């Protein structure tokens, strides 16, 4: 039998022990993620209200397939994993976002991504028309005209540096326009811009780059053709 030095034996033993510890930690994390079921909040991905090609030519089918099927699905998976591993106790989305400053970056980024995209899909439709009734009145009252509102909203979308979102929110009896970075939203306690979301535009590059490349302005301009003003009206109350 080939002899082995004491030094080599010790080194091999230490490596084996380290591997066992890391393996145990990974297994424990995986077990928590798979088996811990909180009594409260779990995020879920809504079914698309339309087919992936329904918003063409404004938003192409391939972008929708990747955006919904890959990016959004990953946010859902990752936030639920964070809830399980961190044993996040909040029972609803409002409490989750109201306490986001207390949570990990994984919970914050993926929780925002999960909620924001569910919201985004619902405020678009292939059968868009101009806002009417109380929505038109509210926009005119807050911004002077629908055209002025569009200009200010587009400005918020275009001036958001890097990745993020543009928002129309209700704050008390008034409407406000603003933006948030990354996957933050106006319901988060850490957000500088707060309110109840009525309308949102995703300006991450993955939302438009396949079709528009670096022309965010064209993406923003064409997006108005698919806004679901009926859904905005429901949220306005």
C-alpha positions as CSV (number, residue, x, y, z in Angstrom):
1,X,0.0,0.0,0.0
2,X,1.4,3.4,-0.9
3,X,2.3,5.5,2.1
4,X,1.0,9.0,2.7
5,X,2.7,11.8,4.6
6,X,1.2,13.2,7.7
7,X,1.0,16.7,6.1
8,X,-0.8,15.3,3.0
9,X,-3.2,13.4,5.2
10,X,-4.0,16.4,7.3
11,X,-4.6,18.6,4.2
12,X,-6.9,16.0,2.6
13,X,-8.8,15.7,5.9
14,X,-9.3,19.4,6.1
15,X,-10.5,19.6,2.5
16,X,-12.9,16.8,3.1
17,X,-14.2,18.4,6.3
18,X,-14.7,21.8,4.5
19,X,-16.5,20.2,1.7
20,X,-18.8,18.4,4.1
21,X,-19.6,21.7,5.9
22,X,-20.3,23.6,2.7
23,X,-22.3,20.7,1.4
24,X,-24.3,20.6,4.6
25,X,-24.9,24.4,4.5
26,X,-26.1,24.1,0.9
27,X,-28.4,21.2,1.7
28,X,-29.8,23.1,4.7
29,X,-30.5,26.2,2.6
30,X,-32.1,24.1,-0.1
31,X,-34.2,22.3,2.5
32,X,-35.4,25.5,4.0
33,X,-36.3,26.9,0.6
34,X,-38.1,23.8,-0.4
35,X,-39.8,22.7,2.8
36,X,-40.4,25.9,4.8
37,X,-44.0,27.0,4.1
38,X,-44.9,30.3,5.8
39,X,-48.4,30.8,7.0
40,X,-48.5,34.2,5.4
41,X,-47.3,35.7,2.2
42,X,-46.3,33.8,-0.9
43,X,-45.9,35.6,-4.2
44,X,-47.4,34.1,-7.3
45,X,-47.1,34.9,-11.0
46,X,-50.4,35.9,-12.6
47,X,-51.4,34.4,-15.9
48,X,-50.9,36.8,-18.8
49,X,-54.2,38.5,-19.6
50,X,-53.4,38.1,-23.3
51,X,-51.1,36.1,-25.6
52,X,-47.4,36.9,-25.8
53,X,-47.9,38.3,-29.4
54,X,-51.0,40.4,-28.6
55,X,-49.2,43.6,-27.9
56,X,-47.3,43.6,-31.3
57,X,-46.1,45.7,-33.0
58,X,-45.6,47.8,-29.9
59,X,-44.0,45.1,-27.7
60,X,-42.8,42.0,-29.6
61,X,-43.6,38.4,-28.8
62,X,-40.1,37.3,-28.1
63,X,-39.5,40.1,-25.6
64,X,-42.8,39.1,-23.8
65,X,-41.8,35.5,-23.8
66,X,-38.4,36.2,-22.2
67,X,-39.7,39.0,-19.9
68,X,-42.6,37.0,-18.5
69,X,-41.3,33.5,-18.8
70,X,-37.7,34.1,-17.6
71,X,-37.2,37.4,-15.8
72,X,-40.6,37.6,-14.0
73,X,-40.6,33.9,-13.2
74,X,-37.1,34.2,-11.6
75,X,-38.3,37.1,-9.4
76,X,-41.2,35.0,-8.1
77,X,-39.0,32.0,-7.4
78,X,-36.3,34.1,-5.7
79,X,-38.6,36.1,-3.4
80,X,-40.4,33.0,-2.2
81,X,-37.0,31.4,-1.5
82,X,-36.1,34.5,0.5
83,X,-39.3,34.4,2.5
84,X,-38.6,30.8,3.3
85,X,-35.0,31.1,4.2
86,X,-35.3,34.3,6.1
87,X,-38.6,33.3,7.7
88,X,-40.2,36.6,6.7
89,X,-43.3,37.0,8.9
90,X,-45.4,39.4,6.9
91,X,-48.8,38.1,5.8
92,X,-49.5,40.5,2.9
93,X,-47.8,42.5,0.3
94,X,-48.6,45.9,2.0
95,X,-46.8,44.8,5.2
96,X,-44.0,43.3,3.2
97,X,-43.2,46.5,1.3
98,X,-43.9,48.7,4.3
99,X,-41.1,46.9,6.1
100,X,-38.8,46.3,3.2
101,X,-36.0,48.3,4.9
102,X,-35.7,45.5,7.4
103,X,-35.3,42.8,4.8
104,X,-32.4,41.5,2.7
105,X,-31.5,42.9,-0.7
106,X,-32.7,39.5,-2.1
107,X,-36.1,40.0,-0.6
108,X,-36.3,43.6,-1.7
109,X,-35.1,43.2,-5.3
110,X,-37.1,40.1,-6.0
111,X,-40.2,41.1,-4.1
112,X,-40.3,44.3,-6.0
113,X,-39.7,42.5,-9.3
114,X,-42.5,40.0,-8.6
115,X,-45.1,42.6,-7.7
116,X,-44.1,45.3,-10.2
117,X,-44.4,42.8,-13.1
118,X,-47.7,41.4,-12.0
119,X,-48.9,45.0,-12.0
120,X,-47.3,45.8,-15.4
121,X,-49.0,43.0,-17.2
122,X,-52.4,44.0,-16.0
123,X,-52.2,47.7,-17.0
124,X,-51.6,46.8,-20.6
125,X,-54.0,45.5,-23.2
126,X,-54.1,45.0,-27.0
127,X,-57.4,46.9,-27.1
128,X,-56.2,50.2,-25.7
129,X,-58.2,53.5,-26.1
130,X,-57.9,57.0,-24.7
131,X,-58.8,57.5,-21.1
132,X,-62.3,58.7,-20.4
133,X,-64.6,59.5,-17.4
134,X,-63.0,59.8,-14.0
135,X,-59.5,58.9,-15.2
136,X,-59.6,61.7,-17.8
137,X,-61.0,64.1,-15.3
138,X,-58.3,63.2,-12.7
139,X,-55.5,63.6,-15.3
140,X,-56.8,66.9,-16.5
141,X,-57.3,68.1,-13.0
142,X,-53.8,67.1,-11.8
143,X,-51.7,67.9,-14.9
144,X,-53.8,70.3,-17.0
145,X,-54.4,68.0,-19.9
146,X,-53.8,64.4,-21.0
147,X,-51.1,65.5,-23.4
148,X,-49.3,67.3,-20.6
149,X,-49.6,64.2,-18.4
150,X,-48.0,62.0,-21.2
151,X,-45.1,64.5,-21.6
152,X,-44.4,64.5,-17.8
153,X,-44.7,60.7,-17.5
154,X,-42.4,60.2,-20.6
155,X,-39.9,62.5,-19.0
156,X,-39.9,60.4,-15.8
157,X,-39.3,57.3,-17.9
158,X,-36.6,58.9,-20.0
159,X,-34.7,60.5,-17.1
160,X,-34.6,57.4,-14.9
161,X,-30.9,56.6,-15.3
162,X,-30.1,52.9,-15.7
163,X,-32.8,50.4,-14.8
164,X,-36.1,51.3,-13.1
165,X,-39.7,52.2,-13.4
166,X,-41.9,55.3,-14.1
167,X,-45.1,55.6,-12.1
168,X,-48.4,57.4,-11.8
169,X,-49.6,57.2,-8.3
170,X,-52.5,58.4,-6.1
171,X,-51.3,60.2,-3.0
172,X,-54.3,61.3,-1.0
173,X,-56.6,63.2,-3.3
174,X,-53.9,64.1,-5.9
175,X,-52.0,62.2,-8.6
176,X,-48.2,62.3,-8.9
177,X,-45.6,61.2,-11.4
178,X,-42.2,59.8,-10.5
179,X,-39.8,57.0,-10.8
180,X,-37.9,54.4,-8.8
181,X,-34.6,52.6,-9.4
182,X,-34.2,48.9,-10.1
183,X,-37.2,46.9,-8.8
184,X,-38.2,49.4,-6.1
185,X,-41.8,50.6,-6.0
186,X,-43.8,53.5,-4.4
187,X,-45.1,51.2,-1.7
188,X,-41.7,50.6,-0.2
189,X,-40.8,52.3,3.0
190,X,-37.3,53.1,1.6
191,X,-38.7,54.8,-1.6
192,X,-38.3,58.6,-2.0
193,X,-41.4,58.5,-4.2
194,X,-44.5,57.1,-2.5
195,X,-48.2,56.5,-3.3
196,X,-50.7,54.0,-4.5
197,X,-49.7,52.8,-8.0
198,X,-52.1,53.4,-10.8
199,X,-49.8,53.0,-13.9
200,X,-46.3,51.8,-14.4
201,X,-43.8,51.5,-17.2
202,X,-40.8,49.2,-17.0
203,X,-37.7,50.9,-18.3
204,X,-35.2,48.1,-17.7
205,X,-33.4,47.3,-21.0
206,X,-34.7,43.7,-21.0
207,X,-38.2,45.2,-21.4
208,X,-37.4,46.7,-24.8
209,X,-33.9,46.1,-26.1
210,X,-34.6,43.2,-28.5
211,X,-37.0,45.4,-30.5
212,X,-35.8,49.0,-29.8
213,X,-32.1,48.5,-28.9
214,X,-31.0,51.7,-27.2
215,X,-34.1,53.7,-28.4
216,X,-35.9,53.9,-25.1
217,X,-37.8,57.0,-26.4
218,X,-39.4,54.9,-29.2
219,X,-40.4,52.2,-26.7
220,X,-42.0,54.8,-24.4
221,X,-43.8,56.5,-27.3
222,X,-45.3,53.2,-28.6
223,X,-46.2,51.9,-25.1
224,X,-49.1,54.4,-24.9
225,X,-50.8,52.3,-27.6
226,X,-51.2,49.4,-25.2
227,X,-52.1,51.1,-21.9
228,X,-55.2,49.6,-20.2
229,X,-57.1,52.7,-19.0
230,X,-60.0,50.6,-17.8
231,X,-57.6,48.9,-15.3
232,X,-56.2,52.3,-14.3
233,X,-59.8,53.4,-13.6
234,X,-60.5,50.5,-11.4
235,X,-57.4,51.2,-9.3
236,X,-58.2,54.9,-9.1
237,X,-61.4,53.9,-7.3
